[in-house]
């Protein structure tokens, strides 16, 4: 089965490909030109569905892609001391079009400004699947703490400041296999795979 990802984020594409080896995983930008998708829902699930529907619609206008299955992920980090921010704005926390590094630095600064060295936090991943007949969505979570500094060179996004529950290293310092077993996206994808296998 060809699984089309409604993302061109290289970190996400690599992670989803590694977790979905039973499927042929292709970023939509390999098939059609990238286009802007306005994510204006008030939840991770809502934004994941917006992305999956937009890419499905764009692909289905071309005959060769009429029966595709599109998978979209919307994910982010919520920090307790910041009232749940950045939440659904995680990808554009520093500004629209901000780099991972800009977002990371802003979150570190905001945690420092709140006067703490660490705070409970959690990652959420919502995955939407859109097919010619049905729409589905699933969620996965990962809990832990954020720290007011960056440690480690692995991963992407906010990984250098997030320490998963039960560990003393950040996601950017942990081995890839450990990270995969803890990942919010891996948990959501394991549920998504059950749906995909029934299609």
C-alpha positions in Angstrom: 0.0 0.0 0.0 1.2 3.5 -0.9 0.9 5.8 2.1 1.2 9.5 1.2 2.4 11.8 3.9 0.8 15.2 4.1 4.1 16.7 5.2 7.4 17.8 3.7 9.1 18.0 7.2 12.2 15.8 6.7 12.4 14.9 10.4 8.8 13.6 10.4 9.1 11.8 7.0 12.2 10.0 8.2 10.6 9.0 11.6 7.3 7.9 10.0 9.2 5.8 7.3 11.2 4.1 10.0 8.0 3.3 11.9 5.9 2.1 8.9 8.2 -0.3 7.1 5.3 -2.4 6.0 4.1 0.4 3.7 5.6 2.4 0.8 5.8 5.8 2.5 6.0 8.8 0.2 6.0 12.5 1.1 3.3 14.3 -1.0 5.9 16.8 -2.3 7.5 13.9 -4.2 4.2 13.6 -6.3 2.9 17.2 -6.6 4.2 20.6 -6.0 4.2 21.8 -2.3 1.4 24.2 -1.4 0.4 26.1 1.7 -2.1 24.6 4.0 -3.8 26.9 6.5 -4.0 25.1 9.8 -6.6 27.0 11.7 -8.3 24.4 13.8 -8.1 24.6 17.6 -6.8 21.1 18.2 -4.1 18.8 17.0 -6.8 16.4 15.6 -8.4 19.3 13.7 -5.2 20.4 12.1 -4.2 16.8 11.2 -7.5 16.4 9.4 -7.1 19.7 7.6 -3.7 18.7 6.2 -4.8 15.1 5.2 -8.0 16.4 3.5 -6.1 19.2 1.6 -3.4 16.8 0.3 -6.0 14.1 -0.5 -8.1 16.6 -2.5 -5.0 17.9 -4.4 -3.9 14.4 -5.3 -7.4 13.2 -6.3 -7.6 15.8 -9.0 -4.9 13.8 -10.8 -6.2 10.5 -12.2 -3.2 8.4 -11.2 -3.7 9.3 -7.5 -7.4 8.9 -7.1 -7.3 5.9 -4.7 -4.5 7.0 -2.4 -4.4 6.9 1.4 -3.1 10.1 3.0 -1.7 10.3 6.5 -1.1 13.5 8.3 0.3 14.2 11.7 -0.1 17.2 13.8 2.0 17.3 16.9 3.5 19.6 19.5 4.6 20.1 23.0 2.6 21.6 25.9 4.5 23.0 28.9 2.6 23.2 32.2 4.4 26.4 33.6 3.4 28.2 30.3 -0.2 27.2 30.6 0.1 24.5 27.9 2.0 26.7 25.4 3.2 26.3 22.7 0.6 23.5 22.1 -0.9 23.6 18.6 1.5 26.5 17.7 4.7 24.4 18.4 5.8 24.5 14.7 5.5 28.3 14.5 6.1 29.3 18.1 8.9 31.8 17.4 7.2 33.1 14.3 5.5 31.9 11.1 8.2 30.0 9.1 10.5 29.8 12.1 13.3 27.1 12.1 13.4 24.3 14.7 16.3 26.1 16.4 14.3 29.4 16.6 11.4 27.6 18.2 13.6 25.7 20.6 15.4 28.9 21.7 12.2 30.8 22.3 10.8 28.0 24.4 14.0 27.8 26.5 13.8 31.6 27.0 10.2 31.5 28.0 10.8 28.7 30.5 13.7 30.7 32.0 11.5 33.8 32.2 8.9 31.9 34.2 11.6 31.5 36.9 11.9 27.7 36.9 14.7 25.4 35.7 12.3 22.7 34.6 8.6 22.1 34.2 6.3 19.1 33.6 5.4 18.9 29.9 4.0 16.5 27.4 4.1 15.9 23.6 0.8 15.1 21.7 0.6 13.5 18.3 -2.6 13.4 16.4 -2.7 11.3 13.2 -5.4 11.6 10.6 -6.0 9.1 7.8 -8.1 10.1 4.7 -9.1 7.5 2.1 -11.6 7.8 -0.7 -14.4 6.5 1.6 -13.4 7.2 5.2 -11.6 9.5 7.7 -10.0 8.3 10.9 -7.9 9.9 13.7 -5.8 8.5 16.6 -3.6 10.1 19.3 -0.4 9.3 21.2 1.2 11.1 24.1 4.6 11.2 25.8 5.1 12.7 29.3 8.1 14.2 31.0 9.8 17.5 31.8 11.3 20.4 29.8 14.5 22.0 31.0 15.7 25.5 30.4 18.7 24.5 28.3 19.5 22.4 25.2 21.3 19.1 25.6 22.3 16.6 22.9 22.5 16.5 19.1 20.0 13.9 18.1 16.3 14.2 17.2 14.7 17.5 16.0 12.3 20.1 17.2 12.2 20.5 21.0 14.0 17.1 21.6 17.1 18.8 23.2 15.1 20.2 26.1 12.6 17.4 26.8 13.4 14.6 29.3 10.9 11.7 29.1 9.4 10.3 32.4 11.8 7.8 34.0 14.9 9.1 32.2 17.6 11.7 33.1 18.6 12.4 29.5 16.9 14.5 26.9 15.4 12.9 23.8 18.3 14.4 21.8 20.7 12.5 24.0 18.9 9.2 24.0 19.5 6.3 21.6 17.1 6.2 18.6 15.7 2.8 19.6 14.8 4.1 23.1 13.3 7.3 21.6 11.2 5.2 19.2 9.8 3.1 22.0 8.7 6.3 23.9 7.7 8.5 21.1 4.2 10.1 21.0 4.2 9.7 17.2 5.2 6.0 17.5 2.3 5.4 19.9 -0.2 7.2 17.5 1.3 5.3 14.5 0.9 1.9 16.2 -2.8 2.7 16.4 -2.9 4.1 12.9 -1.3 0.9 11.6 -4.2 -1.2 12.9 -6.5 1.0 10.9 -4.3 0.9 7.8 -4.1 -2.9 7.9 -7.9 -3.2 7.8 -8.2 -1.0 4.6 
